[in-house]
Amino acid sequence: MNLNFSKNKVPIVLVFAAVLLAVAGFYFQQQAASITGAVISKPSDDKIVLAWSRFGLAFAPVVIAKEKGFWTEQGLDVDVVPFTSGKDALDAVIAGKADASTNADTPIVFAALRGEDRFAIVSGVAKTKSWVVANKDSGISNESDLKGKKLATRLGTTGEYFMHNFLRAHGITPAEVSIQSLDLPVAPIALDKREVDAIFYWQTVPYYAQRALGDRAVVFKPDFPNEVLFIVFSKDFAAQKPEVIKKFLKGLIKAVDFISSNEAEALEINSKVHNIPVADLKGFWSDFNLEISLKQAALDYLSNEAAWAVETGKAPKNASKPDFCSFVSSQPLKAIASERVSINC
């Protein structure tokens, strides 16, 4: 059950990205085969392979549920397999390489727009905030200075939608900047080398970038939540094993309650997993609004984002806005905590 990434230790120097890329896939090999290889063996009906967005710090309930044994208490054997993004994690579910995944909004939206229907949203987990980190040496001191600069995010992830909304809020059009896609561990190095001038990501990437740049880092923090996080299961799993999903969600609910009532210990556990000092972690812990629920506002957020993708030509040709109710499996959560479900589906 130990989720301590001692093998993945992140030094302050910039080689942390290369180290993370090299070893991120090895920690859980004792529990599961490579997620990109053969289908993972799942001998037990109560076994779940969870594709975890390793850099998504707001998925703290997953870390706590695993570390504190809350899923084991429910009789579940949950293999937590790390990925660098929720997009890759969702792709694993769609490909039949994992049972479930942790996802922000954008991968879900783009998968739905592609016509993928092999996944089901079973719960929301959190609302949180992405940040912008810029290099002061690129002549950036305020938001308007981003005009004409080289910007990076991971396209197809929530960072892309965040970038769109942030630039629009500050009167900058996509034509006035250069945008490229970078994998998460690479982005802080590119920013430090001024291969890009600013990056748009969710925690923990902004934190690593700040550590890399030191006093050359310029940080812009929006004052509104701009990322909605979900738990997704494969559609077949949701249809065939609703009782297992109930147990899984009970473990997550207990984890959120634990975080609320035992913040110091929760910080310590996540500090060890992500190799971020507790004092630093406290600096953005309040950005995370954790709640295991299915709310209409979360589905509306997905719908609005899908409309943006269609209107801006980022969706496949002839794609129409999906009905996200068709992607929801609300019965497991409704059965164990009906007050947490308030959707118009």
N, C-alpha and C positions, 0 to 999 in steps of 0.2 A: 504493500500500500504506500510505500515511500515515494513521494513525488519530488524529493529533493534533487534538483538538477546539479549535483556536485560535479558531474562530468562536464556540465555545460557552463561552468563558471565564467562570468563575463568580466574580464579585466577592464580597467579604465581605458587602456590603450586601444587603438582602433582595431586591433586584430580580433576583437570580440566577435565581429560579424563572421569572419571566416571560421572561427571556432564553433559558433552556433550552427552554421551551415553544415559543418563536417560531422557534428555529433548529434544533432537534434533527433535524428531518426533512430539512434541506437539505444536510448535509455530504456525503452519499453520492449526491446527485442526478447527479453526473458518472458514476456507475457504474450506477445503476438508477432507474427511475421510482418515483413515490410508491407505497409499499406498499399504500396504501388506494385507489389508483386502478386503472388497467388492469393486467392480468396482466403481470408483468415479463418482458421479452424475455430468453430464455435460448438463444442460438444454438448453444452448444457443449454436447456431452455431458458435459464436465468443468467446467461452470459450475454453481455453487451460490449461491442467494440465501439468506443466513442472517439471520433476524430475531433481532436481538441485544437482550437486556434491558440497556439502556444504563446503568441505575443498579445493576446487579448486579455489584459489584466482584469477587466470587468467581469470575466468569467470566473471570478474568485469562488463562487459557490461550488463550481466543479472541483477546484483544488481542495476546498474544505471537505466536501462530501467524500472524496477519495482518501484524504489524509486522516480524517477523523473516523473513518469506517462506517459512515452513515448508510452507504449502499450495502455494505456487508451485513449490517443489522437487518436490512430488508431481504437478505438471502440472495443478493445479486453479486455476480462476479463481473465487474466493469473494468475493461482494459482501456486505459486512457492513452491514446496514440497522438503524439504531437505533430502539428502542421504549422507552417509559417503563416497561413492565412485561413480565414473562414471559407474563402472561395475554394481553396484546395480541399478543405475538409468536406464541404458539401459535394464536390466532385467525387470524392471517395464514396459517399453514400449513394449518389446517383449511379456510380459504376458497380455497386454491389460489394465494395471493399470494406465498408463499415456499416454498422447498424444505425448510428446516430452521429450528429455533428453539432458543434457550437458555431453559430453563424450570426453575423450582423445582417443588416437589411439588404445591402446591395447584392451580394451573391444570390440571395433568394429571388430578388426582383429579376435579375438577368437570366437566371435559370428558368423562371416562369415565362419570361418573354421568349426564350428559345423553344418553348413548348415542352420542357421537361416536367413530368408529372409523377416522378418516382420518389417523391419525398412528401412528408407531412409535418407541419408545424404543430408541436404539442404544447409549447409554452413560450412565453417571453421570459427573459432573465433579468434584463437591466436596460436602463437608458443611461447613456454616458456621453462624453464629449471628446471629439478629436481636437488636436492642436496643430498649429503651424509653427515650425521652427525654421528660422532663416539665418543665413550667415551674414554677420555685420560687415564683413569684408567685401560683400557684394553690393554695398551701398544701400542696405535696407535698414531702416530705423522705424518705419511705420507701414501700415497696410498698403498705402498708395504706392509705396516704393516697389511693390511686387510687379507692377506694370512693366512689361518688357523683359522680365526675368525668366530664367529656366526653372521650372517647377517640376516636382516629382511626387507621385503617389503610386500605389499599386492599382492600375486600372482594373475595373471589374470588381473592386471592393468598395466598402463604404467610404474609403478615402477619396474616391473619385467624386461621389455625390457631395461629400463635405467640401471638396475643393470648389465645385461648381457653385454651391450656395455661399461659400465664403467670398469668392471673387465677385459674385453678383451683388452681395451686400455692400461691397466696397467699390462698386462701379467699374469693375474690370471685366472685360469680355474675354472669352477664350482666344480670340484672334490677337489679343494684345500680349499674350504670354506664350512661352514654349513649354509643352507638357510632355513628360516621358514617364514610362512605367518602370518602377524599380521594386525588386523584392525587398521585403522589410529589413532583413539584416544588413543589406547593402546600402540602404538609404543614408544612414549617418556617415558612412565613409565618403560617399559621393558628395554629401553636403560639406564635410570637412575639407575635401580637396577642391571644392568649388566647381565640381562637374555639374552640380545643380546649385541654385541659389536659395531655394526653400523647399521644404518637404511638408506634406499633408498626410498625417497618420494618426492612429489611435495609440493609446498607451499599451505597450511600453516603449515604442519606437521614439517618441519625442524625448522621453527621459534619457535614452541611450544617446540621442543626438546632442542633448544638452551637456552630458558628461564628456562627449568627444570634443565639443567646441569650446567648452568653458565660457569665458567672458566674451567670446565672439558670437554666442548664441543670442538670437532675438526671438522671443516667443510671443505668439499671438494666441490668446485663449478666448474662444467665443463664449458669450454669456448664456448660451442656450444649448440644451441637449441636441446632438446631431447624429446620434447613432442609437439604433434600437437592436438589442441582442435577443436571439432566440435559440431554443433547442429544437432540432429537427430530427426526425426518425425516417427511415425508409418507409415508403407507403405500405409495402408488404408486411414489415415488422409491426407497424401501427395497427394494421387490420388483423393480424394473426395473434399478437401478443399484448393486448391492452393491459392485462394484469401486470405484466412486467414493467410496462411504462408507468403504471400507477406507483409501483415500488420505487422506480427511478426518480419520479417527481417528489415522492415523499422524502427521499434522501436529500434532494435539492432544497426543499422547503426547510428541512431541519438545518441545512447548511446556512441558509440565509438568516434563520433565527439565531444560529450560533454566532455569525458575524456581528449581528446587531447587539447581542448581549455579552460577547467576549471579543471586543474589538482588538485588544492588545494581543491576544493569542492568534487571532485571525491575521493580523498584520505580520506577526512573527512568522507564521507558516508561509504566507505569500512572499515575504521577504526572502526566505530561504529558497523557495521554488524559482523565483524570478531574479535572484541575486541583486536585489535592490535593498539598500539599508532601510530599516524601519522609518527612520527620521525623514528620508526622502519619499518613501511611500506615502506617508501621511500628507505630503504636499498635494497629492491629487486623488487621494482616497475618497474625498467628499464629492468628487465628480461622478461617482458611481451611485446610481439610484437602483438598488437591487430589489427585485420583486418577481416571484414566480407567479405569473398570471397570464391570462389571455384577455386583452382589452381592445376595444374597437379602435382606440387611438393608435395602437400599434399597427393594425391592419390598414388604417387610413394613411399612415406614414408610408407603408409599402405601396399603396395605390398612388399616392402623390409622386413617389419616386419613379414608379413605372410610367406615369404620365410624362415626367421629365425625360425619361429615356426615349420614349416614342417621339416626343416633340423635337428633341435635339438630334434625332437620327442615330442614337446609340443602340437602339433596339434593332433586331433583325428586320429586314425589309418586310413590309406588310404585317408586322406584329401589331397586335391590339392589346390594350391594357387588360391584364388578367383579373379574374375574380378571385381574390385571395381567400375568400371563404372556402373555395374548393380545395385549398391547400392546407386547411386546418383540420386537425383531429382533436376536438375539444373534450371528448368523452372521458378520457383518463383523468384529466385535471378536474373536470366537473364532478366526477364520481368521488374524488377524495376531498375536494375543497370548492364547492360550487360557487362560493362567494368570490373566488378569484377569477371567474369567467364572466365577462360582460361584453360579448360581441354580438353583432346583428347578423348572425348567420343562421 
